[in-house]
Amino acid sequence: MAIERKRKCFSEKIFLVWIECFDCLCWNIYYSCSYLKSSHACLCFVVFAIFLNYANGFFLLSASIFLIFASLKRNRMQTQIIAEQIIIAGIIVLTGAVGSWLKVINDDVRLSISKLVFKITLPLLILTTVSSMEMSHEVLVNGGWATFFSVLSMGLMYVAGKISVRIFRLPQRTAVVHELHTMFGNIVFLGFPLVAALYPDEEALLYAAIFYMVSSFMQWTYGIFRLKGQSNVSLKERFKNLLNPNTVAFLVGLVLFLIQIKLPDLLHIPLSRIGKATSPLALLYIGSTLAGISLKGTMKRADIYLLSLNKLVLIPVVLLLIINFAVRHLGVELGQMAKTIIVLEAAMPCMSMIVIMAKAFGAADDRAAENVLLTTLLSLLTLPLVYFLASVL
């Protein structure tokens, strides 16, 4: 009887998770369903699963990710926060996917959204957030160590990528994409929105921006080097993309922060409001991008599972253990928030920009698109787990 009751409770929790995802556009339904008990929960779940999986596997996976945290979110405030933020993000991503299927968000609109985020809203978000911070000894120390551990995470990802490429003996076109996707995560379109949602303080975005600066430096130097080959890349060409609007915004904001000059409210308020549009626009872009990628060929690739394990779980956990060891035994002064953000940024799914870069340089852009799809879907499960581990360890 006890086993039967556990099975029934388990089925009911599955049903509640599906209700949360399927009807999440209406929060009243969400909260009322969270206490629903139904003897037909299992049957309803099967019906929903068959229907949605037939329509698109994206729904099935993106809904079931909350199962692990369904029982935790009522008892743990931190788990509840990230679960709710993931649900909110999922709604926006789903909206972008629906917009793509309805041809409202076509290739031209998607390109415009990416340019709007990369060249306007995100730079303004970084500039207004970093420049408005108050200087303190803690922020400076945390920023220094955040830079160090960001570089360390790049090193761990580099080693993991090289090893996994050798394990599967991937051909050159695929090996380059696998290696770069192990190193570079979707910081712009998922990392910043998630950090901004979890930590409203300006200090949090500073650490995320530091990680982005390190990643961006490696992307436009080593990334281009790997895609084009050493003999075809000039020093000027390697660095010309490094000075993009986001890095410039970070450097300007950092200078204003260090000399403690604040933007006047008449300028800061409108710019910050534009910057806050980054999260919904970036998530719409992700949803519209994922909607056009098929899961059929993706699931048959063995290398993509090792890529997902390395990128989403193994490297972030190893980085977390190294940071904890350094803090507890080596006297490193790194705050909990800074540690959590660095680990979260290291756990981001594969960078969508690599797809564009792979296509431009003749690498396996189809494999790159599949990497982005699967790791993004799996990250909806792994990011809450990584956040939980970083918060409690």
NUNU-731231 format. One record per residue (C-alpha): x, y, z; residue number from 0; residue in one letter. Coordinates in Angstrom, 1 decimal, padded with zeros to 4 digits. Example, Ala and Ser with C-alpha at 12.3 -4.5 7.8 and 13.67 -1.06 7.14 Angstrom:
BEGIN
     c1     c2     c3 pos code
  012.3 -004.5  007.8   0    A
  013.7 -001.1  007.1   1    S
//
This chain:
BEGIN
     c1     c2     c3 pos code
  000.0  000.0  000.0   0    M
  002.8  002.4  000.8   1    A
  004.4  001.8 -002.6   2    I
  001.1  002.4 -004.3   3    E
  000.5  005.7 -002.4   4    R
  004.0  006.8 -003.4   5    K
  003.3  006.0 -007.0   6    R
  000.0  007.8 -006.9   7    K
  001.7  010.9 -005.3   8    C
  004.5  010.7 -007.9   9    F
  001.9  010.6 -010.7  10    S
  000.0  013.5 -009.2  11    E
  003.2  015.6 -009.0  12    K
  003.9  014.9 -012.7  13    I
  000.4  016.1 -013.5  14    F
  000.9  019.2 -011.5  15    L
  004.1  020.0 -013.3  16    V
  002.4  019.6 -016.7  17    W
 -000.4  021.9 -015.5  18    I
  002.1  024.5 -014.4  19    E
  003.9  024.4 -017.8  20    C
  000.8  024.1 -020.0  21    F
 -001.3  026.7 -018.3  22    D
  001.5  029.0 -017.0  23    C
  000.2  032.0 -018.9  24    L
 -002.4  032.2 -016.1  25    C
 -000.9  032.3 -012.7  26    W
 -004.2  031.8 -011.0  27    N
 -004.5  028.4 -012.6  28    I
 -000.9  027.7 -011.6  29    Y
 -001.5  028.3 -007.9  30    Y
 -004.8  026.6 -007.8  31    S
 -003.4  023.5 -009.5  32    C
 -000.5  023.3 -007.1  33    S
 -002.8  021.8 -004.5  34    Y
 -004.9  019.7 -006.8  35    L
 -005.3  016.0 -006.0  36    K
 -006.8  013.7 -008.6  37    S
 -007.1  010.0 -009.0  38    S
 -006.9  010.4 -012.7  39    H
 -003.7  012.3 -012.7  40    A
 -001.7  009.6 -014.3  41    C
 -004.1  009.2 -017.2  42    L
 -004.2  013.0 -017.7  43    C
 -000.4  013.1 -017.8  44    F
 -000.2  010.3 -020.4  45    V
 -002.7  012.1 -022.6  46    V
 -000.9  015.4 -022.3  47    F
  002.5  013.7 -022.9  48    A
  001.4  011.8 -026.0  49    I
 -000.3  014.9 -027.5  50    F
  002.5  017.3 -026.8  51    L
  005.3  014.9 -027.7  52    N
  003.6  014.2 -031.0  53    Y
  003.3  018.0 -031.6  54    A
  006.9  018.7 -030.7  55    N
  009.4  017.1 -028.4  56    G
  010.3  020.6 -027.1  57    F
  007.2  020.7 -025.0  58    F
  007.7  017.3 -023.5  59    L
  011.2  018.0 -022.2  60    L
  010.6  021.6 -021.2  61    S
  007.6  020.7 -019.2  62    A
  009.0  017.7 -017.4  63    S
  012.2  019.5 -016.2  64    I
  010.4  020.8 -013.1  65    F
  009.6  017.3 -011.8  66    L
  012.7  017.0 -009.6  67    I
  012.0  020.4 -008.0  68    F
  008.3  020.0 -007.5  69    A
  008.6  018.7 -004.0  70    S
  011.5  021.0 -003.1  71    L
  010.1  024.4 -004.0  72    K
  007.6  024.5 -001.1  73    R
  010.3  023.9  001.4  74    N
  013.3  025.7  000.1  75    R
  013.1  029.4 -000.7  76    M
  016.1  029.4 -003.0  77    Q
  014.8  026.5 -005.0  78    T
  011.4  028.2 -005.3  79    Q
  013.0  031.3 -006.7  80    I
  014.9  029.6 -009.4  81    I
  012.0  027.3 -010.2  82    A
  009.7  030.3 -010.7  83    E
  012.3  032.1 -012.8  84    Q
  012.8  029.0 -015.0  85    I
  009.0  028.8 -015.4  86    I
  008.8  032.5 -016.3  87    I
  011.7  032.1 -018.7  88    A
  010.1  029.0 -020.2  89    G
  006.9  031.0 -020.9  90    I
  008.8  033.6 -022.8  91    I
  010.9  030.9 -024.7  92    V
  007.7  029.1 -025.5  93    L
  006.2  032.3 -026.8  94    T
  009.2  032.8 -029.1  95    G
  008.8  029.2 -030.4  96    A
  005.1  029.8 -031.1  97    V
  005.9  033.0 -032.8  98    G
  008.3  031.2 -035.0  99    S
  005.8  028.4 -035.9 100    W
  003.2  031.0 -036.7 101    L
  005.7  032.8 -039.0 102    K
  005.5  036.0 -036.9 103    V
  009.2  035.7 -036.0 104    I
  010.9  034.8 -039.2 105    N
  014.6  034.8 -040.0 106    D
  014.7  038.6 -040.6 107    D
  012.9  039.3 -037.3 108    V
  015.1  036.9 -035.4 109    R
  018.2  038.5 -036.8 110    L
  016.9  042.0 -035.8 111    S
  016.2  040.7 -032.3 112    I
  019.7  039.4 -031.9 113    S
  021.2  042.7 -033.2 114    K
  018.9  044.7 -030.9 115    L
  020.0  042.6 -027.9 116    V
  023.7  042.4 -028.7 117    F
  024.2  046.0 -029.9 118    K
  021.7  048.1 -027.8 119    I
  019.8  046.6 -024.9 120    T
  022.6  044.4 -023.4 121    L
  025.3  047.1 -023.6 122    P
  022.9  049.5 -021.9 123    L
  022.1  047.0 -019.2 124    L
  025.8  046.4 -018.5 125    I
  026.7  050.1 -018.6 126    L
  023.9  051.3 -016.3 127    T
  024.3  048.4 -013.9 128    T
  028.0  048.5 -013.5 129    V
  028.4  052.3 -013.4 130    S
  025.7  052.6 -010.7 131    S
  027.4  050.3 -008.2 132    M
  028.9  051.5 -004.9 133    E
  032.6  050.8 -004.5 134    M
  033.6  048.6 -001.6 135    S
  036.5  046.4 -000.6 136    H
  034.3  043.3 -000.9 137    E
  033.2  044.1 -004.4 138    V
  036.8  044.7 -005.5 139    L
  038.1  041.5 -004.0 140    V
  035.2  039.5 -005.3 141    N
  035.7  041.0 -008.8 142    G
  039.4  040.0 -008.8 143    G
  038.7  036.4 -007.7 144    W
  035.7  036.2 -010.1 145    A
  038.2  037.1 -013.0 146    T
  040.6  034.4 -011.8 147    F
  038.0  031.7 -011.5 148    F
  036.4  032.7 -014.9 149    S
  039.8  032.1 -016.5 150    V
  040.1  028.8 -014.7 151    L
  036.7  027.7 -015.9 152    S
  037.8  028.4 -019.5 153    M
  040.9  026.3 -018.9 154    G
  038.7  023.4 -017.6 155    L
  036.4  023.6 -020.5 156    M
  039.3  023.7 -023.0 157    Y
  040.8  020.5 -021.5 158    V
  037.4  018.8 -021.4 159    A
  036.8  019.7 -025.0 160    G
  040.2  018.4 -026.2 161    K
  039.7  015.1 -024.3 162    I
  036.2  014.4 -025.6 163    S
  037.2  015.2 -029.2 164    V
  040.0  012.6 -028.9 165    R
  037.6  010.0 -027.3 166    I
  035.2  010.1 -030.2 167    F
  037.9  010.8 -032.9 168    R
  035.7  013.4 -034.4 169    L
  036.5  014.8 -037.9 170    P
  038.0  018.3 -038.1 171    Q
  034.8  020.1 -039.0 172    R
  032.9  018.5 -036.2 173    T
  035.8  018.5 -033.7 174    A
  036.1  022.3 -033.9 175    V
  032.4  022.8 -033.1 176    V
  032.5  020.3 -030.3 177    H
  035.5  021.9 -028.7 178    E
  034.2  025.5 -029.0 179    L
  030.8  024.5 -027.7 180    H
  032.4  022.9 -024.7 181    T
  034.1  026.2 -023.9 182    M
  031.5  028.8 -024.7 183    F
  028.1  029.1 -023.2 184    G
  025.0  031.1 -024.0 185    N
  025.9  033.9 -021.6 186    I
  024.3  036.8 -023.5 187    V
  020.9  035.2 -024.3 188    F
  020.4  033.1 -021.1 189    L
  023.2  033.9 -018.6 190    G
  022.4  037.6 -018.1 191    F
  018.6  037.2 -018.0 192    P
  018.9  034.4 -015.4 193    L
  021.4  036.3 -013.2 194    V
  019.3  039.5 -013.5 195    A
  016.2  037.6 -012.4 196    A
  017.9  035.8 -009.5 197    L
  019.9  038.7 -008.2 198    Y
  018.4  042.2 -008.7 199    P
  021.5  043.8 -007.1 200    D
  023.8  045.7 -009.4 201    E
  026.8  043.8 -008.0 202    E
  025.6  040.5 -009.4 203    A
  025.7  041.7 -013.0 204    L
  029.3  042.8 -012.5 205    L
  030.4  039.2 -011.9 206    Y
  028.4  038.0 -014.8 207    A
  030.0  040.7 -017.0 208    A
  033.4  039.7 -015.8 209    I
  032.8  036.1 -016.9 210    F
  031.4  037.4 -020.2 211    Y
  034.6  039.5 -020.8 212    M
  036.8  036.4 -020.3 213    V
  034.6  034.2 -022.5 214    S
  034.3  036.9 -025.2 215    S
  038.1  037.4 -025.3 216    F
  038.6  033.7 -025.8 217    M
  035.8  033.5 -028.3 218    Q
  037.1  036.2 -030.7 219    W
  040.8  035.1 -030.4 220    T
  041.1  031.4 -029.8 221    Y
  037.7  030.6 -031.3 222    G
  038.5  032.4 -034.6 223    I
  041.9  030.7 -034.5 224    F
  040.4  027.3 -034.3 225    R
  037.7  027.9 -036.9 226    L
  040.1  029.4 -039.6 227    K
  043.4  027.8 -038.8 228    G
  046.5  029.6 -037.6 229    Q
  048.0  030.4 -041.0 230    S
  044.9  032.3 -042.2 231    N
  044.3  034.6 -039.2 232    V
  046.1  037.9 -038.8 233    S
  046.6  039.5 -035.4 234    L
  044.3  042.4 -036.4 235    K
  041.5  040.0 -037.5 236    E
  041.7  038.0 -034.3 237    R
  041.1  041.1 -032.1 238    F
  038.8  043.3 -034.3 239    K
  035.7  041.5 -033.0 240    N
  036.8  041.7 -029.4 241    L
  035.8  045.4 -029.1 242    L
  032.1  044.8 -029.5 243    N
  029.4  047.0 -027.9 244    P
  029.2  044.8 -024.8 245    N
  032.9  044.9 -024.0 246    T
  033.0  048.6 -024.6 247    V
  030.0  049.1 -022.4 248    A
  031.6  047.0 -019.6 249    F
  034.9  049.0 -019.9 250    L
  033.1  052.3 -019.8 251    V
  030.9  051.2 -016.9 252    G
  034.0  049.9 -015.1 253    L
  035.8  053.2 -015.4 254    V
  032.8  055.1 -014.1 255    L
  032.5  052.6 -011.2 256    F
  036.2  052.9 -010.3 257    L
  036.1  056.8 -010.3 258    I
  032.6  056.7 -008.8 259    Q
  030.9  059.0 -011.3 260    I
  027.2  058.3 -011.6 261    K
  025.1  058.9 -014.6 262    L
  022.5  061.7 -014.0 263    P
  019.0  060.3 -013.4 264    D
  017.7  062.0 -016.6 265    L
  020.1  059.7 -018.5 266    L
  020.3  056.7 -016.3 267    H
  016.6  056.0 -016.0 268    I
  015.7  055.8 -019.7 269    P
  018.9  053.8 -020.5 270    L
  018.3  051.4 -017.7 271    S
  014.7  050.8 -018.8 272    R
  015.9  050.0 -022.3 273    I
  018.5  047.7 -020.8 274    G
  015.8  045.8 -018.9 275    K
  014.3  044.7 -022.2 276    A
  017.3  042.4 -022.7 277    T
  015.8  039.4 -020.8 278    S
  012.5  039.0 -022.7 279    P
  014.1  039.8 -026.0 280    L
  016.9  037.3 -025.5 281    A
  014.5  034.6 -024.4 282    L
  012.2  035.2 -027.4 283    L
  015.2  034.8 -029.6 284    Y
  016.2  031.5 -028.0 285    I
  012.6  030.2 -028.4 286    G
  012.3  031.2 -032.0 287    S
  015.8  029.6 -032.7 288    T
  015.0  026.3 -031.0 289    L
  011.7  026.0 -032.8 290    A
  013.4  025.5 -036.2 291    G
  015.8  022.7 -035.1 292    I
  014.8  019.0 -035.2 293    S
  015.5  016.6 -032.4 294    L
  015.5  013.5 -034.7 295    K
  019.1  013.4 -035.7 296    G
  020.3  015.0 -032.4 297    T
  019.3  012.1 -030.2 298    M
  021.4  009.6 -032.2 299    K
  024.7  011.3 -031.6 300    R
  026.8  009.8 -028.8 301    A
  029.2  012.8 -028.7 302    D
  026.5  015.3 -027.9 303    I
  025.7  013.5 -024.6 304    Y
  029.3  013.8 -023.4 305    L
  029.2  017.4 -024.5 306    L
  026.1  018.0 -022.5 307    S
  027.5  016.2 -019.4 308    L
  030.8  018.2 -019.6 309    N
  029.1  021.5 -020.3 310    K
  026.1  021.4 -018.0 311    L
  027.2  019.3 -015.0 312    V
  030.8  018.0 -014.8 313    L
  032.7  021.2 -015.4 314    I
  030.5  023.5 -013.2 315    P
  030.6  020.9 -010.3 316    V
  034.4  020.6 -010.6 317    V
  034.7  024.4 -010.7 318    L
  032.5  024.6 -007.6 319    L
  034.6  022.1 -005.7 320    L
  037.8  024.0 -006.6 321    I
  036.3  027.3 -005.5 322    I
  035.1  025.8 -002.2 323    N
  038.5  024.3 -001.5 324    F
  040.2  027.6 -002.2 325    A
  037.8  029.5  000.0 326    V
  037.9  027.0  002.9 327    R
  041.6  026.0  002.9 328    H
  043.5  028.7  001.0 329    L
  042.0  031.8  002.5 330    G
  040.4  033.0 -000.8 331    V
  037.8  035.7 -000.1 332    E
  035.0  035.1 -002.5 333    L
  031.4  035.9 -001.6 334    G
  028.6  033.4 -001.9 335    Q
  026.8  035.4 -004.6 336    M
  030.0  035.8 -006.7 337    A
  030.7  032.1 -006.4 338    K
  027.2  031.1 -007.4 339    T
  027.2  033.4 -010.4 340    I
  030.5  032.2 -011.7 341    I
  029.4  028.6 -011.4 342    V
  026.1  029.3 -013.1 343    L
  027.7  031.1 -016.0 344    E
  030.0  028.1 -016.5 345    A
  026.9  025.9 -016.6 346    A
  025.2  027.7 -019.5 347    M
  024.2  025.7 -022.5 348    P
  026.1  025.9 -025.8 349    C
  026.5  029.4 -027.3 350    M
  024.1  030.1 -030.3 351    S
  026.7  032.5 -031.8 352    M
  029.0  029.4 -032.6 353    I
  026.3  028.2 -035.1 354    V
  026.7  031.4 -037.0 355    I
  030.5  031.4 -036.8 356    M
  030.6  027.7 -037.8 357    A
  028.6  028.4 -040.9 358    K
  030.7  031.4 -041.8 359    A
  034.0  029.4 -041.6 360    F
  032.8  026.2 -043.1 361    G
  032.6  024.1 -039.9 362    A
  029.7  021.7 -039.0 363    A
  027.0  024.3 -038.4 364    D
  024.3  021.6 -038.5 365    D
  026.0  019.9 -035.5 366    R
  026.3  023.2 -033.8 367    A
  022.6  023.9 -034.1 368    A
  021.8  020.4 -032.6 369    E
  024.2  021.1 -029.7 370    N
  022.4  024.3 -028.9 371    V
  019.0  022.7 -029.0 372    L
  019.8  019.7 -026.8 373    L
  022.0  021.5 -024.2 374    T
  019.4  024.3 -023.9 375    T
  016.6  021.9 -023.2 376    L
  018.7  019.9 -020.8 377    L
  019.9  023.1 -019.1 378    S
  016.3  023.7 -017.9 379    L
  016.9  020.7 -015.7 380    L
  020.6  021.2 -014.9 381    T
  020.6  024.9 -014.1 382    L
  018.3  024.6 -011.1 383    P
  020.5  021.7 -009.9 384    L
  023.8  023.6 -010.3 385    V
  022.2  026.6 -008.6 386    Y
  021.1  024.5 -005.7 387    F
  024.5  022.9 -005.3 388    L
  026.3  026.2 -005.5 389    A
  023.9  027.7 -002.9 390    S
  024.2  024.9 -000.3 391    V
  027.8  023.7 -000.7 392    L
//
